[in-house]
Every structure is written in structure tokens, then in C-alpha cells.
Amino acid sequence: MREGTFKLLDLADCCAEGKSCAGNNPSSPYAAYYLPRAPGQTTPNPDEDAAGLANTYRLRADEAVVWLGETPPSVAYFGFTDYLMARDDGTGTKTRTPVFASLAETLNIGVIGVDGPMDGVKYGRRALIVHTPDATIAERVKKAAIAAGIPASAVNIAPIDSMNTHLGLEETDDTLGVLFRSAIFEDEAAGDAWLNAPPATVYRLTPSTPPAAAEPYAKATPRPKDAMNDENPTYAAAAAELEQAILAAYAGTHDATVETMTEGTPDPYACIAGEKSCAGDNRDTIYPATGPFLWPVNAKDFIIVHGVDHSQTGKATYANASVYALQHLVGVAAVSSKSWKGSAAKYLPNHPLVDKLYAYKIARSCNGEAFCLEVPDAPCPNGIAPGSVAVIAFRAYLEPGTKTAPNPALLVPDGVLRFKTK
């Protein structure tokens, strides 16, 4: 057993020349597992630190990675996701192709098992997570954990898909990783304290005796999505009315552009096959987005994101809209469903569904205006320069009834309006 660390990622690292922040979610700090090499491993893992730890690592088919600790304090969302980070390109030149595709559904706040009363509370509770490609190894670790006094209910198995990974410790083997996400703490100070000093440790377990009969895990079975509860019949017309009311409010002073949105459903297996780029997808959400556009140069120009608040219709645990600088694909600012409640009343004050809608301004300068997100004129990762290429993306995280991402066909699409001074 070799000990690693569990700690926050420093996004400043992804702003260096040639680096990418992979479309980070500004509402959600990221932590990662930093592991040592396996016994006998001579091939270095990428970007090892001074202690020899790395957050992308090679793994034998009979190894396990274990997280043991206390879950965060009260928060809207948290989850642990396994990734295939990079793959050898097969040219014999030691060149690796970024993949950054999820290998399974996320072990999230809705499904994780924790120590303590069976009261549904997942905050501040002890838990153990076993990440392994082999079911026999998973059972070994589970038995050892229970023998050490950890309740079976708090032992979570996170299978690593061995059919879609090249496991091993050699130069040409895949590198893997685990990302932890959390979003919208009830007490931000308590959340920051947990994130800055997580009460958790990670371990790399390498068996001295390999299993006599391996039981490799296959491709994960997806959690089924809701096919019945459709927002459109109830809320689509109201969302359209809201868009028209916003356009009318600024018609005398600004020209408007209605942005076209993508559906934003990730396909991690296409990324593993080298057909797409995933940039760290999470199967707990979808990622509809605009196309690239130029960030306002005139400080009087602005953007309004608007639509149905999916967190109020039961289709998401939380939702947000994020601003990205395309250079480094860095998320520089975001507004979430925690903040946009009541924001649509300015445009549809008497509408019966106004509490289920939102309309939030995004600008270089808000001048104290309510329901406005001010984005600094600052370098990566803290802001975006005027005239830079930008994108706005949305997330609708974790439908409570299914414990996975909502079905995008059953959501009223979010909208983006860009306003330019006449």
C-alpha cells in the first residue's frame, strides 16, 4: 500500500502556453487524486511532483485506488468520476493523445454510501471508495475494509472499465485519473475549509499475490434517464414569452443577436475511439453551448442568459451558465440557479410561471445592477480580455429522480441574447 494525496487542482497551471483548462466549471472547484508509482514501475507518470506524485497515472489490471475520508459539508452536488486521461498515439514516438473521457457514471451525492444513520444525509460522513478494474480485487478490498471497522454501507465500488482501457505500467499504456467536483455549498466558509484541507487520503493498493482468476469489469451500464417528465408542455411557451420581453426591453438602445445553441450531450466512447474531444465530461450533466463569438469591447454591450430554471422544475439539482475564454478553454465566471431566482420578474412581472424562469445579465461592468454577473477584464484564469473569442455554456446537473443527467429532449433549451449598443 502506497499513500498519495487528495487535493484541489490549481487552475493557474492550465493557463500556461499550450495548456488547456478543459472547459472547467467556474461554479465547481475540482480536486484530484495524486498517486505514487506502483512497485517496480520505471515509466514516470505525467507531471510528477517533487514527491513523485501525479494526478494522471498508469494502473495495473489487478490494482486498486482507494479514497478514505469524510464527505463535504452540506452542498448541492458532489461526485467522483473516473477518466481515461491520455493514450499513446501508436507512432512509437512516445507521443500521447489527450482523451479525458469518463469511464463510468459518476459516484455522486445521490448514490454514494456513507457511514451513519440511514437518513439520506450524505454530508460530513465517512466513506470509502474502491476504484479498480477487477471485481476480485474489489471484493478483497471491501472485506479488508469491513474487517477494519468500516460499515459495508460505506464501502463504494467504482469499477474501472477494463474493456475500453489499456492497463499496465509501460510507456504505451493508458493514463487514468479521478476528478472530484462539488458545487454550491450551503455555508461557503465551511465548504472552502473542507476544500483547502480535505479530511481524506488516497492509497494505491498493489497485491503481493495477483488473483488466481481475474474478473475484469466491462463497459459500465448507464443509469436510465427520465422519459416522462417533460418541461416543454408546461414551460416552453413561457420561455418564449420571456425571450420576447427581453428583446423588447432593449429594442430602443441595442441591436440583439439570438445565439444558436448546441444540444451538448457528451459521448465519451466516441472520445475514447478518437472521434471527438470530451474535455472531462461528466455523465451527471449536459453541456449545451453557443458557438464562438467576440467578447464585448464596448462596456455598454452585454449578454443575457435566460430560460427555464431546471432546478425549480425537478429536472436538475442545480444549473448554471458559464463564460469561457476560448484561449485555454477556461471558465472565468458563472451564475448558478442559487443566484438567479427572481431574475425574470423584471421582464415578466405578472406571469404565473415567472418563478420558474430566469434572465441574468452578463457584462464587463454591472454598475451595481441586480441580477448581473460582472466578468473582469483580466488574464486567464480570472477574466477575459475585450475582443477575445468567448463561448457561453450551460449545465443542468443531476436530475434528482434518476441520479444522472437529465434527458435533454425533455428540457426547454436555455437561451443567450447578445446586445450591442446602437
C-alpha positions, -999 to 999 in steps of 0.1 A, spaced: 0 0 0 14 34 -10 -1 67 1 -10 96 -21 -28 128 -16 -63 142 -24 -62 180 -30 -75 209 -51 -63 214 -86 -46 247 -93 -62 261 -124 -34 286 -129 -14 257 -142 -37 253 -172 -31 289 -184 5 283 -195 14 283 -232 0 253 -249 -22 242 -219 -60 239 -217 -83 242 -187 -106 217 -205 -138 238 -201 -137 239 -163 -169 247 -145 -164 280 -125 -192 270 -101 -174 238 -92 -139 236 -77 -120 204 -87 -99 181 -66 -79 151 -78 -61 120 -66 -23 123 -67 -7 89 -66 28 75 -65 41 50 -90 34 13 -85 61 -10 -71 85 -18 -98 72 9 -122 100 25 -141 80 46 -165 73 80 -150 37 92 -148 30 126 -164 39 157 -145 51 140 -113 57 165 -85 88 166 -62 73 138 -41 68 116 -71 30 120 -71 9 126 -102 -28 132 -109 -27 111 -140 -12 77 -136 -8 42 -150 -26 13 -133 -21 -24 -134 -52 -46 -141 -50 -60 -106 -45 -28 -86 -70 -6 -67 -70 31 -58 -88 38 -25 -102 71 -12 -110 71 25 -123 102 42 -152 124 52 -176 138 26 -181 175 22 -204 197 44 -239 205 31 -237 211 -6 -260 209 -37 -237 184 -55 -205 164 -52 -192 135 -72 -162 113 -81 -155 105 -117 -130 80 -133 -113 91 -165 -92 78 -193 -68 108 -195 -45 100 -224 -35 73 -248 -3 65 -267 -8 75 -304 8 43 -317 36 60 -337 64 47 -315 74 83 -307 62 84 -271 35 109 -281 3 108 -261 -32 119 -273 -54 136 -248 -87 117 -243 -101 130 -209 -133 108 -213 -153 94 -184 -152 57 -179 -185 53 -160 -213 71 -143 -202 94 -115 -203 82 -79 -223 112 -68 -242 126 -38 -273 107 -49 -258 72 -49 -227 72 -26 -229 51 5 -218 67 38 -213 57 74 -241 68 99 -278 66 102 -299 56 71 -314 91 70 -304 101 34 -278 126 47 -246 123 27 -228 154 42 -199 151 66 -200 114 67 -172 88 65 -170 69 32 -146 46 14 -143 43 -24 -126 15 -43 -116 23 -79 -104 -9 -96 -106 -27 -130 -112 -61 -113 -141 -74 -93 -120 -99 -74 -97 -71 -62 -128 -50 -53 -141 -78 -31 -107 -83 -14 -105 -46 -5 -142 -45 6 -136 -74 30 -105 -58 44 -123 -25 49 -152 -42 68 -127 -61 89 -111 -28 98 -144 -15 111 -158 4 81 -195 -5 77 -204 -23 45 -229 5 37 -200 30 35 -179 9 11 -184 20 -25 -171 2 -56 -162 24 -86 -155 -1 -114 -129 9 -140 -139 -2 -175 -111 -26 -184 -126 -32 -219 -120 4 -230 -86 9 -213 -51 -3 -220 -40 -11 -185 -4 -16 -173 27 3 -163 46 6 -196 51 37 -217 24 28 -242 -3 20 -216 -31 45 -208 -30 70 -181 -61 73 -158 -73 98 -132 -102 107 -109 -118 141 -105 -139 153 -76 -164 180 -81 -185 200 -57 -209 229 -62 -229 254 -42 -221 249 -5 -248 259 20 -220 275 41 -193 288 17 -168 292 45 -173 257 57 -170 245 21 -138 264 15 -123 250 47 -131 214 36 -117 220 1 -85 236 13 -78 208 37 -99 178 27 -102 152 56 -94 124 32 -65 103 19 -59 82 -12 -40 49 -14 -26 28 -42 -30 -9 -34 -9 -34 -53 -15 -70 -44 15 -91 -34 -4 -121 -48 -23 -114 -80 -58 -130 -81 -59 -166 -94 -88 -158 -116 -92 -122 -128 -127 -107 -131 -122 -76 -152 -151 -51 -153 -167 -44 -186 -182 -12 -200 -204 4 -174 -242 2 -177 -256 38 -178 -282 49 -153 -316 52 -171 -328 87 -178 -363 100 -172 -385 96 -203 -418 110 -189 -414 144 -171 -412 168 -200 -407 206 -193 -419 216 -228 -457 213 -225 -457 235 -193 -428 259 -198 -418 263 -235 -444 290 -242 -434 309 -211 -397 307 -220 -405 321 -255 -425 349 -240 -396 358 -217 -372 360 -247 -396 383 -265 -399 405 -234 -362 408 -230 -357 417 -267 -385 444 -264 -369 459 -232 -337 469 -251 -350 474 -286 -346 511 -285 -310 511 -274 -294 479 -286 -292 456 -315 -297 419 -305 -283 387 -317 -300 354 -308 -274 328 -303 -278 292 -317 -273 265 -291 -258 230 -293 -275 201 -275 -243 194 -256 -247 157 -249 -213 141 -243 -202 109 -260 -172 95 -240 -169 64 -261 -165 84 -292 -137 103 -274 -120 71 -264 -123 60 -301 -105 92 -311 -135 106 -329 -144 135 -306 -130 156 -277 -146 152 -243 -126 176 -221 -136 159 -189 -172 151 -195 -194 141 -165 -224 119 -171 -243 138 -144 -249 168 -167 -253 181 -203 -233 209 -219 -254 230 -243 -233 259 -256 -231 288 -280 -207 290 -309 -176 312 -305 -182 350 -305 -162 381 -297 -164 393 -262 -178 429 -259 -153 458 -265 -179 484 -256 -186 483 -219 -222 492 -226 -227 460 -246 -239 429 -227 -254 394 -228 -285 380 -212 -288 343 -205 -324 332 -199 -348 302 -198 -364 278 -175 -348 272 -141 -344 234 -143 -337 233 -106 -372 245 -100 -389 221 -123 -374 190 -107 -351 183 -137 -318 193 -121 -302 196 -86 -285 227 -98 -279 245 -131 -256 273 -143 -244 294 -172 -206 298 -176 -185 323 -196 -154 308 -213 -124 324 -229 -117 301 -259 -80 305 -255 -71 278 -229 -108 269 -228 -110 284 -194 -142 291 -174 -138 326 -160 -172 333 -144 -206 316 -138 -240 323 -124 -260 294 -109 -296 286 -101 -288 296 -65 -284 332 -76 -309 337 -105 -341 330 -86 -364 360 -91 -344 374 -120 -371 370 -147 -396 393 -128 -381 424 -144 -393 413 -178 -425 393 -170 -436 407 -136 -472 393 -138 -466 360 -155 -479 330 -135 -448 310 -142 -422 337 -136 -408 319 -105 -398 290 -128 -379 313 -152 -346 333 -151 -330 361 -170 -295 371 -159 -273 398 -174 -236 392 -181 -214 423 -186 -180 438 -183 -194 463 -159 -227 459 -139 -226 492 -121 -244 477 -91 -273 463 -112 -291 434 -96 -291 400 -113 -259 409 -133 -226 389 -135 -196 411 -139 -167 395 -158 -133 411 -151 -110 424 -178 -83 400 -166 -60 373 -179 -65 336 -176 -80 322 -153 -96 352 -137 -113 371 -166 -115 377 -203 -100 405 -224 -123 427 -245 -124 414 -281 -113 379 -272 -131 349 -285 -157 336 -260 -183 309 -255 -212 306 -231 -221 271 -219 -248 257 -196 -251 228 -173 -281 211 -158 -267 188 -131 -281 156 -117 -319 150 -121 -329 140 -85 -352 112 -96 -327 94 -118 -293 103 -101 -278 111 -135 -281 138 -162 -315 149 -174 -327 139 -208 -321 170 -230 -351 162 -251 -373 169 -221 -357 202 -212 -367 236 -226 -334 248 -241 -316 277 -224 -311 309 -245 -284 335 -250 -290 370 -263 -262 394 -272 -269 431 -271 -247 457 -290 -252 494 -285 -268 511 -314 
